[in-house]
Amino acid sequence: MGGAHVFPGGRVDPADRIDDMPGIADGAEASATRMRDVPAEDAVAHHVAALRELFEEAGALLARRHGRIMTIDGESSGRFAAHRHNLIAGTVSFADIVRAEGLRLALDELTYFAHWVTPEIEIKRFDTRFFIARAPEGQTPVHDESETIHSEWLDPSEAIERSRNDEIALPPPTWTTLSTLAKFESIDEVLRWARQKPIPRVQPGFLERGDETLLLYPGDPLYPALEGFETPAETRFALKNRRWRPVKSE
């Protein structure tokens, strides 16, 4: 996804399977209830990975101190910048940082709401879970200058408009997620929707037609519908100049 605007994310690492989870995390048991297609320990590891990647790539830490989501400011800014650097370097684990700071991971701040899988024809494939959370107050997210080299906070509708104008590149699932989020007026509305919606495994189709390369969503006239997937307005994307762009269905 080099050059694209994407959400913070990454893979589940072995260290995300924390042995003493009840001792350092809130919401571990409940985190498995929405991700029922994998064993409970895998579901919990996905949530831990999401929090870790958010801290690594964006510098935002969803963790509690004395029952409240922590802030990172003043004297703690330098300390957590060092934690983040060491975590990215692999010299400490996420759990090490949490224990050293006397924190509890806020797994219950994450809401799992989507599951996307790349088409089988792709050489590099992703099996991706999408989470959403309220941004923590008292923290200023910033990219890590390594995996992510630029960051900005955009209204979903602005991101879509900028992509239409070729100012930024959005992978199709990111486009669709932002298009959906643009319908809501507040984060409270988004969270209510995300907690109740079905979460089917969405694997787009792939079609080469003449000199045209198409990505098709379930519900497109050329691709079967999928139970639980709310067919978006744009169900078809064409690859043009190495960017996926929505195109009209016949």
N, C-alpha and C positions, 0 to 999 in steps of 0.2 A: 504493500500500500504506500510505497514511497511517493511523496508529493501530494498525497490526498489528505483532506481534512477528515479525521476520524475521532472517535471517542477514545479515551484512555483504555487500555486493555492489554491482554497478553495470555499466556498459558498458565495452567495449573502446574506448579512445581512440587517436587516431593516434600519440601519444607512447609508447604501449605497444609499438610496433613499433621496438625498439631496434636500431640499426645494428650496434654492436659487441657483440652478445649474448654470444659466447664469452668476451669479455674481462671481463664483469661478472656473469655468471650461471653457476650450477651446474645441470646437468640439462636444458639447453635442448633437446638432441637427443632425449633420452628422453621429454620432455614431449609430443612429437608422436605417440608410439606408441599411446597409448590414444584419442586424438581423431582417428581416421582419416577422418572424414567431411568434414574441411576441410583445406586445404593446410597443410603443416608450419609455415610462418611465422604462419598464423592461430592454430594451436594454441598456439604459443609465446606469442603476444600475449595469448591468453586467460589463460594462467598468470600473465603479468606483471600483467595487469589485476586478477586475483584478489589478488595480493600487494599491489598498490597500494591497492585498495579496502579491504583489511583494515587497512592502515596508516592510511588516511584516516579510515575510519569507526570503527575500534576501537582504533587506536593500537598495534597489534601488528605487529612487523616481522620477517618471516622472511627473515633475511639472515645471512651468515657473516662473521666477522672472524677471521682467522688459523685458518680451518678449523672454527670452532665457531659455533653459532647465538648471536648476540649478545644481551647483556642491555642493558636501558635503565634505569639507576639513577644515583643520585648526580649528578655534574656533567653527565652525558650526558642526563639527563631534560629539563632546560631546553633543551638544544641540539636534541634530537629533537622536542620540543614545538614549537619554532620551525620546524623543517623541515616538520612536519606542517601547521602553520598556513600556511606559504608554498605548500605543495603544494596544499592545498585552495583557496587564493586564486589559484592558477594562475601564480604568479611564478617557480616553479621546476618542473622535471620530476622524476619519480621517479628517472630515470637520473642526473640532476644530483646528487641527494642521495646516491645509492649511490656515485658516483664521488668526491664530495667527502669522504665518510667512509671511503673505501677498503674498501668492502664488496663482497660477492658475493651476488646474489639467490639464494635457495634454492628454485628452481623444483622441485627434487626432493623438497622437503618436502610438496608438494601431491599429493594423490591425487584424480584426476578420477573421479567415480563415478555421475553422473546427468545426464540431459539432458531438460528439461521445456520444452514450448511451450504457450502459452495457446491456447484454442480460437479458431477463425477468427471466431466471432461477436463476440468482444471488440473494443472500439474501440481500447484501448491494449493492445498485445500484447508479450509477452516471449519471447525464445528464450534460455533460461537453462541454463548449465552449473554443476553443483554440484561443489565440491571439499571435501575434508576434510584437516585437518592436525593434528598434535600441537601444543598450545599451547606457545609458547616459555617456558622458565623464565626468571625474572628480568625479566619484563615484566608490567605490570598493564594489561590492556585497559580502555579507557574510551571512551564515545561522543564524537562530535565536536561536539555541541550545535548541529548544523546539519541535516544529512541524517538523523541519528539523535539523538534528544533524551533517550533513556533506554537503559540497558543493564543486563543482569544475566546471571549465569552460572547456568544451570539444568540439573538432571538431565533428560534427555529425558522420562522418565515423569512428572516433576513438571510440565513444560510442558504435556503432554497433559492431565493432570488439571486444571490451572488453566484450560485452554481449555474443557474440558467444563463447568466451573463458571462460564463466561462472565467469568472474571477477566482473560483476555487473548484476543486474536484471532490465530489462526494461518491463513494461506492454506493451501489444501489440499496443495500440494507440501511445504510446511514441516511440516505435520501428519504427512504420510506419512513424510517423512524422519526426523522425531523418533520416530515409532512404530517404525520399523525400528531406529534406533539404540538404543532402549530394550531391545532383545532381547539386547544384548551386555553383557559384564561389564567390559570394559576397552577402552582406545583401541587396544591391540595387536590385539585381536580385530576391532575395527572396520576397522582398516587392512588386515588380511589379507583380510577380506571385500570391501572396496572395491577392492582391487587385482585381484581375480579375477572379479568379477561382470560380466556383459554390460552394455552401456550403450546400450539402444535409445532412439530419439527418442520420448518419450511426449507425446502430445497428447490431453488429455481431450476427451470429447464434451460437448455442451451440449444440454439438452432443456428445453423449456417445456411443462408439462403442467397445463392449467387455470391456477390461480393459483400453481403451484409451479415454481420455477426450479432445475434440477438440473445438477450437474457429474458426469460419469461417467468412471470410469477404465476402461482396457482390462481385460477380464475380468469386468466387471459384466454381469448378465443382459441389459442393454439395449445393451451396447457390445462389439464384438469383442475377443477377446484379442489380445495383441501378443507376438510371439516375443521372448524375452529379458527380458520384464518380469514380475517376480514379483508376481502379483496380491496386493495387501495385504488385510487383513481388512476395511477400509472402502474400498469402491469407489464410493461415491455420497455426494455432498455437496449439501445444500440451502441456498439463500440465504434467510436469515431475519434481518430487522432489520439488513440490510447486512453480515451475517457468514455465512461458509460454515461449516456444521455437518454432521458425518457423520450419515447416516441409513441405516437398514437397507434392503437390497435386498429385492425381493419374493421 
